[in-house]
C-alpha cells in the first residue's frame, strides 16, 4: 500500500512526443526556468530531477526526456519501466505531431505494460502557443481528443515564454503521486531476473532507479 | 612571431615618464613635472582621444570644457605596457576655484601612488603575456615539427610507416589539425568503394528530396517516411553543435551537412537517417572536403558497432552493453559495484556516447583526439574512452547518488582536457597484447566475442522465462550487473 507518510516520494515521469515539439525545452523551463534555442538533439534518453511540493507533500520528480525519432521507441522499454505518469507533448503549429499522439500513447502502453492501462495517468501538453499565428491544431480539437482518452488533462503551454509550465507540472506530479501511492506495485514482476551474480543478490526489489 | 621582439627595443627610448622599466617609478617627485608633456586640447570631444582607454573617456565626460592636461607616455610605442596612459587634468577648469597648494600636493601624491600600482600590475601582466607567448611559440614550433614528420615521412609512406612505433607514439599524442583529415581518411579507408560518381548521384537524389520534388511510383508509406526523414534531417542539422553557429540557419555548413545526411539516406535506405548522425557527419565536414567526408561517414557507419546501433538491432546492442558491463567490472570493480548497487545500468550513459562517438559529450578538440585513435584501433577504443572518463572521475562518482551520477555522466564537465583524459585511458591500453594478459584480464573484443557466442547460442528460440533462464546459465561465471540483467531480459523479450 501507500508509503510511510514522511517518506519522500520519487515520481518517475516520461515525456514523449515527436521530434522538435520541445520536450527538452519543456523540461528545462520547468527545472531551470530558462529557455534556450541552443540545445542539442536528445539521444537515447536524458533525465533531470526536481523536488517540488504537491499538496503539502515534498516529492522528487525524475523526469525522463526521450529521443523523438520514432525508431528510438524500440529502446523505450528500458526507460519507460516504472513510470508513474506519462506526459505526451505535441507542437500546436504542427498537425503531424498531433496526429502521432495516438501511436506514442499506444506504444508507451505496450512497452511499459503498466497494470490497469486504462487508468494509467497521461497528461497532454500542447507546446509553442506563443506562435499563435502559425497555429495548426485548435484547442477544441485537442480537448476533444483528450475526452476520448479517459479525460486526459490538457494544458496549452509555451516553454519559450514559460506559459502554464508550473501549473502543468503540478498536475503531472499530482497524477503521478496518486498513481504511485495507489499502486506501488505497478510493475511487480520483471519478465525474469537474470541474476548472474546470485551470491551477492542483496535485495528483491529491482524496481527501477531507486 | 616577430612582433614582440621588434616592438621591444623601440619601446623604452620613446617612452615618456611612465614606462615598464623598473627604475621609472623610483624617480623623484620633483623631477616629474619637468618631464611632463603639457598639452592643451582645445576641444576634448575630438576623436584624437577617442581611442584612449576607459579612464580617459570617463575624464572626458567629467571635464568637457577645455583645461590644462598632461599626457603620460606615448601609447603608440609599446602597446603591451602603456595602456594605462591617460589624460590627467592637473588643475581645475578656469571657471572653478583653484585647489590649494596643499590639496594639489596631496592629489599629486595620490595620483603617483595610483600610477605606480598600475605600473606594477602592467609589468606583471606583460611578463605573463610574454611567457604565454613564448609557450605558445614553443608549442607551435613543436607542432610544426610533428606536422612535417606526418607530411614528409609518414603520409608518403603510409603502408610501411603507419604501424611503426614512432608513428603510433605520435598518433597517440593527437594528430595535428592540418593532417587530421588525411590521416582519418587513410585510417578509415573505403572498403565500400564509394566512388565520386555514386556520391554525385546520391547528392542529386538528396537535393530532389530536400526540395520536395516528388518521385514517381512512390507508395504513400514511402512518401511519408521520406518526408519524415527529410524533415528530421533539417530539424537536427540546426541542433548540431549549436554553439558553433555554422550548421544553423544561414550558417556556412548548414547546406553541406544537410546534403551529406540526405545523400547517405539515399545511399543506404536500409539505415536511413538516425538522430545523432548529424554530429558525426558534422565533424567529418569540419575536417575534410564534402566527398571524402561522405566516404569516411559511409564507411564508419558500416562498422559492426555502428551498424548495430544505427539499425537499432537490439540483440546486437545488448551484446555490446553486456560486454561493456563485464569490461567495466574487470577494470574498475569498485565503481562498478557502486553503480550496480544504485541500479545504474551502463546503457543509460553508453547509448549517448556510442551513437555520437562522444561528439555530444566531450569538447570538439577532445572528441577529435578520441576519434584519432578510434579510427586506428577500432570500436574497442570507444569503450576504453568510456572507462577513461569513468576512471578520471571515479572518486567523485563513488560519492554520487543515482540521479547525480546520471546527470554527471550525461553532461560531463566542459573542462576535460585531451591530455588528462588520455592519461586515464592509457591504463586500459596495456590490457592484453593477445587475448588475455598475464593478470588474466580480457580485452574488450574478447569479452564481446564471448557474450556474442553465448547469446547467439539461444538465437532463434522464442524468448520467454525459460530461455532467459538459459541465457543466465549460459552467461554463468560472467559478472553482470543485476540492473543490466533486468534490462537484458527487457531487450530480448521484445525481439
Contacts between the chains, C-beta under 8 A, distances in Angstrom:
chain1	res1	chain2	res2	distance
A	19	B	232	5.9
A	19	B	235	6.1
A	19	B	236	7.6
A	19	B	275	7.2
A	20	B	235	4.7
A	37	B	242	7.3
A	38	B	242	3.8
A	38	B	243	6.2
A	39	B	239	6.9
A	39	B	242	6.8
A	40	B	239	5.8
A	40	B	240	7.3
A	40	B	241	7.7
A	40	B	242	6.5
A	40	B	279	8.0
A	40	B	360	5.7
A	41	B	236	5.2
A	41	B	239	4.7
A	41	B	240	7.1
A	41	B	275	5.4
A	41	B	276	6.7
A	41	B	278	6.9
A	41	B	279	7.8
A	41	B	360	7.9
A	42	B	275	8.0
A	43	B	275	6.2
A	43	B	276	4.6
A	43	B	351	6.6
A	43	B	352	4.8
A	43	B	355	4.9
A	43	B	356	6.3
A	43	B	360	6.6
A	44	B	347	7.8
A	44	B	348	7.8
A	44	B	351	3.5
A	44	B	352	5.2
A	44	B	355	7.1
A	45	B	348	7.7
A	45	B	351	7.8
A	46	B	352	7.9
A	46	B	410	5.5
A	47	B	403	7.6
A	47	B	406	6.4
A	47	B	407	7.7
A	47	B	410	7.7
A	48	B	407	7.1
A	49	B	403	4.5
A	49	B	407	7.4
A	62	B	403	6.6
A	67	B	275	5.7
A	68	B	275	7.7
A	69	B	232	6.2
A	69	B	274	6.9
A	69	B	275	4.5
A	70	B	228	7.5
A	71	B	274	6.7
A	71	B	312	5.5
A	72	B	275	7.0
A	72	B	312	7.3
A	74	B	312	5.5
A	74	B	314	6.4
A	74	B	494	6.8
A	75	B	312	7.1
A	75	B	314	7.6
A	75	B	351	7.3
A	77	B	490	4.9
A	77	B	491	7.3
A	77	B	493	7.9
A	77	B	494	6.0
A	78	B	345	7.7
A	78	B	347	6.3
A	78	B	487	5.5
A	78	B	490	5.9
A	78	B	491	6.9
A	81	B	490	6.9
A	111	B	494	7.7
A	190	B	486	5.1
A	190	B	489	6.1
A	190	B	490	7.5
A	191	B	464	8.0
A	191	B	465	6.6
A	191	B	468	6.6
A	191	B	489	4.8
A	191	B	490	7.0
A	191	B	493	5.1
A	192	B	465	4.8
A	192	B	468	4.2
A	192	B	469	6.4
A	192	B	472	7.7
A	192	B	489	5.1
A	193	B	482	7.3
A	193	B	485	6.4
A	193	B	486	6.1
A	193	B	489	7.3
A	194	B	468	5.7
A	194	B	469	7.9
A	194	B	471	6.2
A	194	B	472	4.3
A	194	B	475	7.6
A	194	B	480	7.5
A	194	B	485	3.6
A	194	B	486	7.2
A	194	B	488	5.6
A	194	B	489	5.5
A	195	B	472	6.8
A	195	B	482	6.2
A	195	B	485	6.1
A	196	B	472	6.1
A	196	B	475	5.6
A	196	B	476	6.8
A	196	B	478	6.0
A	196	B	479	6.7
A	196	B	480	4.4
A	196	B	482	8.0
A	196	B	485	5.9
A	197	B	479	5.7
A	197	B	480	6.8
A	197	B	482	6.6
A	201	B	482	6.9
A	202	B	341	7.6
A	206	B	343	7.3
A	206	B	482	6.7
A	206	B	483	7.6
A	206	B	486	5.2
A	208	B	343	7.0
A	209	B	343	5.8
A	209	B	402	6.0
A	210	B	343	7.2
A	210	B	402	7.8
